[in-house]
Amino acid sequence: MSARDVIHNLRELAARTSNAGGAQRVAWGPVWREARAWLDGTVGELGLGAAADAAGNRWITLPGDSPRTVVIGGHLDSVPNGGWLDGPLGVLTGLEALRRYRDKPRPVTLAVADFADEEGARFSRSLLGSSGASGSLIPDTARHLVDRDGVRLVDALAENGIDLERMPEAREALLARDPRAYLELHIEQGPVLESMDKPAGVVIGAYGVERHVLRFTGQAAHSGSTPIAMRRDAFLAAAEAALAFREIARRHSTPEVGMVCTVGQVAVEPGIVTAVPGVCEISLDQRAIAPDILARALADAREAANRAARNNGVSVEWRHVWRIEPSRFDPRLVELCAEAAREVTGHAPRLPSGPLHDAVEMNRLMPAVMMFASSSRGLSHCREEDTPEPQLEQAIEAFLRLVDRTVALVAAE
């Protein structure tokens, strides 16, 4: 019944931290803090405690005969109006693993990590807590970040007892645990497994990301009196560029090596119906699992944006937001993951992850792997996010068997 217990806890957390629009556990806010308080109570029922590191991540540790540690990770934070599985599935399945090992011999230590601000929903900086723990976070790159209400990241962190400058100190605390393997269960957030009618899959690695903001600057003018040929419309330049970005992604994507591109944010000035837009800012998020393809696609996007600006008589400036290299997971753990999935479900399809996960940051410090549970209609980051419970049970059970196999592997080292 252990998988059923995980699902029960997931439902309870969702009921506490969601409204009619979906999950509201945005990092650094009150609902997220409520979710963590609930987690502390759940951990207390196991006779364990949770401790925070300098990056705001919370750790639940079950000591073993050896300090060598198998880390199981996930995150409680969500996007606004998010789903009930994205993130908490990994944390609560990890807690179930601790429960199973609590009253039996433990050759190694197990630790569950609830990483802070995986989503980056409020400040557009994904994997914030886990990048602090991996040591890849450079405070200068995040110090300028503000949310839509003008609140600075540094102030939101301070409200939660976190000092941005000290966040990289979490790396030494993690290394002191002698971490030997990182495991994460997550929903796919895409349609591949469902299209194959498979409840679980083995993640071989994650796409790298290039994320930028482009600011097109033309000239605001009255929409009634300015002839089309004499306009310097910043929005039209941005729109032309966005269409070009889509074609760049199509051109570089193959069945073997995927590549995607998204313009997810658009803001115009002055933003009134009777004015030609003089300024338009758009976001650009490019992802690929092959580093050379990601680099070529970025170069092509710069050329396309410059061309769109020239065509519309405007200028364009680029602001770098974030970059992370593609990540390949540990071959030994990939094989263990495949064995566990096949044992429970009869199948072990392998696929890359387009979305980012904390496993990418942990892969910098220790061997890592992820297992995916299928997603209904491929939907995520919305209230419709779901996985049929029979398939969810199978994925949870397969992951728990992966934990067993990994414990045995680390114990034998």
N, C-alpha and C positions, 0 to 999 in steps of 0.2 A: 504493500500500500504506500510505499515511500513516494512514488511519483504522484499519487493522488494527494498526498500531504503537501507537496510542492505547489500543485495547482490550487489547492485550497488557500494557501498563503498568498499566492499571486492574486487570487480573487479578493481576498480580504484587503490587501494593500491597495488594489485598484478602487475598491469601494471607499476607502478612506481618503484617497488622494485624487479622485477624478470628479468631474461634474458632467453635465449633459454633453459638453463638447469633447470630453476625453480626459486623459491624464494631464495633470497640471504640476508635475514635479520638476519645474524648471530650477536648475542648479542655483544655489545661493539664496533662494527665496523661502518664504515661510512654509509652503506645502512640501517642499523638498526636505526641510528640517523636520517637519512632522513625519515624513516617511522614514527618516533616519531614526527618529525617536521610537517609532513603531518597530524598526529593525532591532534596536537595542533591547526592547522588551522581548522580542522573539529569541534573540541570542541569550538573554538572561534565563529563559526557560530551559535552555540547554546547559545551564551552569557555566556559561562562558561570558566573556566581556569583550567589548569593542574598544579599540584604541585608535586615535587619529594620528596621522603623520603630518609633516610640515606642509604638505601639499593639499591637505584637507581630505585625503583618502582615509577610509575606516577599515581596520583590519581585525578579523576575528581569528584567533590562533588556537589550534589544538596541538599541544606539544606531543612529540613522539620520542622514541628511543634515540633517534639521531636528530641533530639540528637541521640536517638537510631538509629542505622544504619544498613541497608541491603546492603551488599557488593556484587557486581557483578564483576567477574574477568575473566582474560584471559591474553594473552601475544602476543606481536607483533613479537618477535624474531622467527627465523626459523632455521632449519638445512640448511647446504649448499645444493642447488638444491632441496629445499623443495617445499611444496604445498601452495595453496592459502587460505586454510581454517584453518589449524592447528594453533590455537592460536588467530588470529585476529577475528575469528567468535565470540568468547566470548566477546572480547573488544567492537566490533562494535555493537553487539546485546545489550550490556549494554548501549552504547550511545543511542540506539534507545529507551531503557526503560527510560532514563533520558529525552529524547525529549517528550515522551508521558506524563511524569509527570510534565514537566516544567510549563504548564499553567493550572494545576488543583490542588486541595487540596492534600497536602502531609502530612499525619500524622506522618511519620518518615523520616529520612534522607536517601538518596540513594547515594552510591559512586561506581564508576567504577575504578577498578585497572588494570593497564597494568603492570604486573610483569616483572621484568628484568631477562633475562637469564634463562627462564624456561627450555630450551632445553639442556643446558650444552654442546652444540655442539663443542665449541672451547676448553674448558678446562676440559671436562668430569665431570662436577659437576652440575647436574640437580637441578632445583628449587632454584637457588642461591638467587634471589631477594625475593621470598616468604619465604624462610627459614630465611632470615634476618628479615622479618616482623613478622614471628611467634616466633622468638627468638631461634630457634633450631640450627642456624648456629654458629659453633665454628670457629672463624677465624684461629686458629692454624691448622685446618684440611684442609684449602684451601690455606694457604700461600705459599705452595711449588708448586702449580700447574703452569704448563707452557703449551703453545700450541705447535703445530707441528713446528713452526718457532722459538721456544725458547723464545717467549715473555711471561713474567710472568703475572699471573692473576693480581697481585697487581698493575702492571704498566698499564695494560689495564683498570683497574678500575680507576686509577688516571687520565688517559686520558679522562675519562668521568665524572670526578669530584667526584669520590666515593673513600672513605677510607675504606679498608677492616675491619680495627679494629672497625670502628664505625657502620658497617652495622647492628649489632644486636640492635642498638638504634631505628631502625624502629619499633620494637615491641611496645615500649611505645607510639609512635606516633599513631599506629593502635589502641591500647587499649583506647587511649584518645578519639577515635571516638565513643566509646560505641558500638562496633560491636555486632549484635545479630544474624546474619545469613549470610552465604556465599553461593552464587549460581554461577554455571559456566556451560556454554554451550560449547560443544566441539564435534568435529567429533569423531566417534568411533575409527578410525584407525585400525579396524579389520572387519572381514566379517560376524559377527553374525547377525546384524540387517538386512543386505541385504539378507542373506540367509533365513530370516524369512519374507522378503518383508515388513518390518516395517520401517517407516521413522525416528522414534525417540524411545529412550529407557531410562530407569531410571537406574542410576548407584548406586549400593548399597554400593560400597567401592572400594578400590584400592589395588592392590598387593603390598606387601612389596618387598624390593630389597636388595640383597647382591651383591656388585660389587667389584671385585678384579682384580689385574694384577699378573700373574704368570710368573716368569722368570726361564726358564730351562737353565742350564749351562752344556755343555759337553765339547767337544774339536773340534775346527776347524781343518780340515785336507784336503789334496788334494783329489778331487773327483775321480781322475783317479788312484791313487796309493794306496788308503787305502781300504783294503778288507772290505766287508760289516760286517763281524763278528767282526772286530776290531774297528768299528766306535762307537763314542759316540755322536750320532746325536740328537741335542737338538730339532730340528723340529719334528722328528718322535715321540719323547716323548710327545711333546705338542699335536701333532695330535692324538696320542693314548688317551691322557687325554680328548681332545675335544670330541671324539667319546663316551668316557665313560660318560661325562657330559650329552650328549644327552640321553643316556639310563637312567641315574639317573632321569632326568626330566620325561621321559616316565613312569618310575616306580612309581613316587610319584604323578602323575597326575591322577585324576579321573573325571568323568562327573560332580561331585558335587564340587570338589576342584581342580582347575587348577594349574599347575606348569609349568614354562618354563625356559629354559636355553639357553644362546647365547654366542658364542665366536665370537665377532665382529671385533676384531683387532688382527693382527698377524704381528710380525716384527722379522726378522732373521738377524744374523750377522755371517760372514761378508757380506752376501747378494750378492754373486757372483755365477755364474753358475758353476765354477770349484772348489767350496769349500763345504765340508760338514759343515752344520750350527753348529757353536760352541755355539751360544746363540739363544734362541727363547723366545720372550715375547708374551703372549696372554692375552686378556681380558676375564673375566668371569662375566657374568651378569645373576643372578638367581632371579626369581620372583615367589611369591606365595601369596595367600590371607590368608593362614593359617600359623600363626607364627611357630607352631611346625613342619610343613612340610618344611618350609624354613630353619629352623635350622638343621633338619635331612639331607636335601639335601646338605647343605654346608658341613656338616661333611662327608658325602659320597664323595663329590667332593675332599676334602682334601685327603681322603684315596686313591681315584682313581688316583690323580695326583702323589702321592708318589709312587704308584705301577708302573705307567707309567715311572717315573724317574728311578726306580730300573731296570725295564725291559730293559732300553736303556743305562744304565751306566752313567746317568747324575744326577745332583742335581736340586732341585726346591725350589724356595723362593716365598712366598706370600707377596703381598703388598695390604693392605686394601685401597680401594678408597672411598667407600661410602656405607652407610647402612640406610635404612628407614623401619620402622615397617609397617606391613599391616594396612590399615585404613578402618573402617566401618563408613558410613555416618549416619547422624541423622535420626532416624525412622520417626519423624514427617515430616521432609522435604522430605524424600523419598515418603511418602504418598501424600504430596502436589504435588510433581513432577509427580507421577503416575496419579493423578486426572487431572492435566493439559495436560499431554500427551494423556490420554484417551479421554478427551473432544475434542481435535483437530483431533487426528488421529484414534480414536476408539480402540486403543491398548496401553498397557503400559508394554512392556516386561522389565524384570529386569535382569541386568547383572553386573558383576564386571569389573573393568578396569585393564588391564594388564599394559598399559603405565602409567607413572607417570603424575600427574597434580598438579597445584598450590593448588587445593582444598584439597589435602592431608595435606599441611602445614597449611592452614587456619582452617582445622578441629581440629587443636590443640587448637585454641583460641575461636572458636565459632561453633555452629551447621552448618553443611555444606552438600551440595548435588550437584550432577552433572546431567545434561541431555546430552545424546548422540544423535547426528544426524548420520544417516547411512553413510557408506563410500563405494563408488563404488569399487567393487572387493576387498574391505578391504585394499586398498593401502593408505599409508601415508608416510611422509618423502621422497617424490619423486614428480616430476612434474606432474605425472599422478593422484595425489590425487584429488578427486572430490566427489561431491554429486549432483545427479540430482536436478535441481532448484525447481521443484514442491515439492520434499521431503524436501529440505532445507527450503523452505518457511514454510512448516508445522512445522518443528522442531523449527524454530525461533518463530513462533506464539505461539507454546506450551510453549516455555521458557518464553515469555513475560507474558503469563497467570500465569506461576509459580511465576514470580516476583510479580504480583498482589496478589496472594494468600499469599505470604510470607510477603508482606507489611501489609496485614490485620492481619496476625498472630502476627507480631512483635508489631503492633499498639495496639493489644488487651492485650499484656503482662502487 
